[in-house]
């Protein structure tokens, strides 16, 4: 990787646009981040942090499944599966492992403890290589249900973000007698996505309609990654597999534009995530996950039999208008954070997870 980074070619910045984000991640930032990755990033230190936690590989439905399994010191802890989204990985959850699994050691109450299972979605990171076509939300959910069975968890809670929210929604639909509840985290970028996907809310004020039109316009300029990965991912996959800088820029761009304005993402943690994609060649299979999703007809919606909780970060009041109030016993909005709350605002996410599942504990 370092040998490749030492001989990269970065596009020339157009004069006057050296730091401009209107066309995506600027070339100057690509160069700066690549130089830090090559010269200052300490993979072994990050690897040591990850390896503090028990990790395993198993085969389900012919597919390698990687997961962390962190049992709480509290014997009556609730089993909880945490599922990442795109472009993310299991390492996003490192800062919430301690507070969720051992709340008493972090100023919390023993009854809020969870036994944690944190898998890598098939085709992402160490859940690779992909064994066959057809891995999308429903198939991943079936595999994770089997994983929880193998670990001895007949009843369990589920939390996810982005495509991880879709996976846990399918878990609730497939295993309504086993899933205690599903907790989804999202952020204001969903407004544009929902506006494109679902019927518009009724009785919007002129100001709300103007805000919705602006969100749709923003999403139209942001969704290129999804359109490409959902339609013709092969050329993109070739670049992500061959070029560490391509893989770095592809992920770093979203981790900059999708985070909250006040969020401070640790550069080393971000490069750890990017390194995992690069080492495992899963930029390609992550892109193909979107193709499978687009051609599967799978729904991101979950079973109405299972209680659903939502935590919205970098909130937008329009988002609530897309969600059925009678089906959501728990809905919390936060000004802070963004698309990756487990790394941006871990304390807020932990508190919200505890609050939601506390109501379902019996």
C-alpha positions, -999 to +999 in steps of 0.1 A: +000+000+000+028+025+009+046+017-023+015+026-043+008+057-022+044+069-029+037+071-066+002+084-068-011+109-094-035+135-081-056+157-104-045+193-108-068+216-090-086+241-111-073+276-102-097+291-076-112+257-067-083+243-046-105+240-015-139+240-032-164+212-023-190+219-049-176+191-072-168+167-044-136+162-024-109+187-035-076+174-050-056+192-024-073+173+004-068+140-015-031+147-016-029+158+020-048+127+033-028+103+011+005+117+024-006+113+060-018+077+052+016+069+037+039+086+062+022+091+095-007+065+099+002+037+123-018+006+112-003-016+139-016+008+167-051+007+152-049-031+148-040-034+185-070-014+195-093-035+174-078-068+187-087-059+223-121-073+214-130-110+206-134-115+169-146-145+150-152-159+115-180-183+107-196-196+075-233-191+070-251-198+037-217-204+021-205-169+031-177-159+055-192-138+083-169-118+105-181-105+138-171-091+172-187-108+202-184-088+234-202-104+264-212-081+292-200-087+327-237-084+337-252-119+333-288-106+326-276-083+298-298-080+267-282-094+235-279-066+209-267-068+173-251-036+159-251-033+120-230-007+101-239+010+069-221+024+039-193+035+036-186+022+070-174-009+089-176-025+123-148-002+136-173+026+136-188+011+168-155+008+188-164+039+210-198+025+221-186-010+230-176-002+265-206+019+275-231-005+260-215-037+273-204-025+308-225+005+317-215+004+354-179+010+344-190+041+324-213+057+349-245+038+339-268+013+354-263-025+353-298-031+339-288-012+307-261-037+298-260-055+264-241-085+251-228-071+218-226-088+184-211-065+158-209-082+124-194-071+091-221-070+065-214-096+038-192-081+012-178-055+036-144-057+053-136-092+067-170-107+057-154-115+023-148-125-004-184-127-015-193-164-022-221-159-047-244-132-061-276-123-043-263-108-011-286-080-001-307-069+029-329-099+033-302-125+028-279-106+052-307-105+077-312-143+075-275-148+080-275-126+110-305-144+125-286-176+121-256-160+137-276-150+168-289-186+170-254-201+169-244-177+197-273-189+218-294-157+216-330-168+211-343-132+218-323-102+209-324-064+201-311-049+169-296-015+160-284-002+126-277+027+104-279+033+066-281-001+049-277-015+084-311-001+092-325-020+062-308-052+075-323-049+110-357-040+095-356-073+076-345-090+108-377-078+124-398-089+095-382-124+093-380-131+130-408-111+147-410-136+175-373-132+183-365-095+177-373-074+208-372-042+189-352-023+162-334+009+167-324+029+136-302+059+135-304+083+106-298+120+097-311+148+076-297+134+043-326+110+044-351+138+037-340+140+001-339+102-002-373+098+013-387+126-009-375+107-040-388+073-027-421+079-009-452+101-016-447+136-003-462+145+031-496+161+030-505+197+042-470+211+040-467+248+046-451+270+019-419+272+039-418+234+044-424+228+007-395+251-001-373+233+024-383+199+009-375+211-027-341+223-014-335+188+002-345+171-031-321+193-051-293+186-027-299+149-028-300+150-067-264+163-066-253+138-039-267+105-050-243+098-079-225+072-058-258+053-054-268+055-090-234+042-102-231+014-076-267+004-083-264+003-121-229-003-135-205-009-106-178-029-125-156+000-137-159+017-103-150-016-086-119-019-107-107+015-096-115+009-059-096-024-060-065-011-079-060+023-064-057+030-026-062+067-033-094+061-053-107+040-023-096+067+002-112+096-017-144+076-023-149+070+014-134+103+028-157+124+006-188+109+023-174+110+057-169+147+053-201+157+036-224+134+056-211+143+091-225+171+113-210+205+110-195+203+145-183+167+143-147+159+146-138+126+131-105+112+142-083+109+111-066+077+122-100+060+129-112+070+094-080+057+078-084+025+097-118+020+082-104+029+047-075+005+052-099-024+060-117-017+027-084-016+009-068-047+025-099-068+018-107-054-017-143-048-005-148-014-021-159-035-051-182-059-032-197-030-012-206-013-045-221-046-058-243-048-026-261-017-039-266-034-073-280-065-056-303-042-035-315-023-065-324-055-084-338-075-055-370-056-048-361-057-011-377-031+011-360-010+037-392-010+058-396-033+088-423-054+104-450-035+122-451-063+147-418-053+161-414-020+181-393+005+162-372+033+176-356+061+156-328+085+165-323+113+141-290+132+142-283+166+126-321+167+126-345+181+101-382+184+112-393+174+077-381+139+082-407+132+109-434+139+084-424+109+063-427+085+092-460+070+105-464+084+140-486+055+152-459+030+144-430+047+163-431+044+200-397+062+202-385+091+180-357+114+192-341+143+173-306+157+180-290+188+165-255+172+168-240+144+149-248+132+114-247+100+093-222+082+115-233+088+151-214+059+167-182+078+158-194+113+158-216+114+190-212+080+207-226+093+240-258+105+224-262+072+205-256+051+236-281+071+257-308+067+230-302+030+226-305+025+263-336+047+266-355+028+238-347-007+249-353+001+285-390+004+276-390-031+260-369-049+286-398-070+299 
